[in-house]
């Protein structure tokens, strides 16, 4: 039977850059959550191969460097992989890392051991393996699971502009920022939004300078009633938190009128094993 694995969108609800190692890798302190939507990976026994389909397949040509194939090779395993690409490519919501993590989870179900040092595939792969709320530190290898977050309605928006992660990091003015404040257990939107207001995405100012349309997206999210809005990761995808699913759906429809990709979803509970 084919093995189906969800690859939910990863959100950096808060992302502080706290330093840089001698090898050039940046040190992060991030509250990571996952959305109730994302890509889908299907694995079947067979020689290693990859087929990509879905709304954003055209933006991701098959190559030996694809993270799904790299993940399988790191695990020393072979499978026929089918990726349904529902998320925009290179958009700051962990799509490629989530896909690689889904491949590793699927291979584990097929009897292959999870490889060590999965961060070699990308800083977000370790946190995407669990796909549950977590504090992510170091270069991504330190993952501390957290209590489930409230299933707050949210809208994801991407203006269709590519933002280079290395370019964003290079444009940062400061790399030794304070880490996150203590992370409490959140009961609902009010206290989650209040805590987030004390935090930052330290990549957002640099990304705004490179792609000013990100500022337009954030303004539009707030204009549609988002209780809190921020860019995720290195961009250009932004998220807005809403007080009801209906308001999120209405906001998503309005934001699409700008010609942007938008989707109404929610902060998801931890991924069910298997």
Steps between C-alpha positions, in 0.01 A plus 500: 500500500623854429614691807353850521666769710381855560762775469332790681612858450745611768455843655759699691256681726802675650857487366793658685852489355732478798846464347713352227746212523853513366388291201248767403183320612259716695372411846123516539241499775155440355148403601396260225146385429335313216195578289209274420600486134809422299656270244436125481761228448415146384761223507488158336762224476725529197818658370564853620295741290303821539186629331368847583142609442259755642439876472866598547667209321616723214716701740689196620663300219624152587874495559750287690529786750132484599468466877270198471765307309777626728301384803461150358870481417591619851284219638669251266159402362319481169135565423278641229406843635203707386484858628184708472623857524220709652724771651690773316865415439777674700246696700620492862257237626732201494355329193814320388603410854149377582505287185838350592378429854188332360720277284706402806186423703363292214824308459498431875157341457654287225760375748791736438670667795489876530845637416704704745565872453196566286586872523751428223199505268398844628457685827124438507506124440538392867201706616295389198563135585278532806268763345385619840540831685858542612772740595774472239849619593860479383514455125179297518635189671372587850126428502304522826138374469237729647141461614246508217404849388137610477353418158475865403365576150762649272559615146819442303583748224779499244531784247677284242838666549804285565728604785846346529571380855879560470429849366273576796757381754772699323288817518446477877645791695528315834553132575545494880142562609344382828327161501132433555332580830373199699231315305185439708208272428254694283127470563378688194554773245520785751794371700677354196472833318606690811812285539585528129479879525802482734702310241637557149591350171854634470504418128195713421671843467758363255234315301286816485792692355548233233129447424288798614183318393531302825403819682192529280404143591535570872293818469231311308486225763448757775237680289300177472481466878804292590565524872870444430701490176864422429730364232604136544860388465695694239180576304321582296205312653322685780237378744210660678323367810122547518232466763274275290522259208234701313702819525809314379314364198364844413846650538655236277250572223567874528877454490479289185355805325851648509621216280675336795485138611300478821361213704284486812600227745584473871785426737497123493529254789810278507525267202358156571777240486491290184 
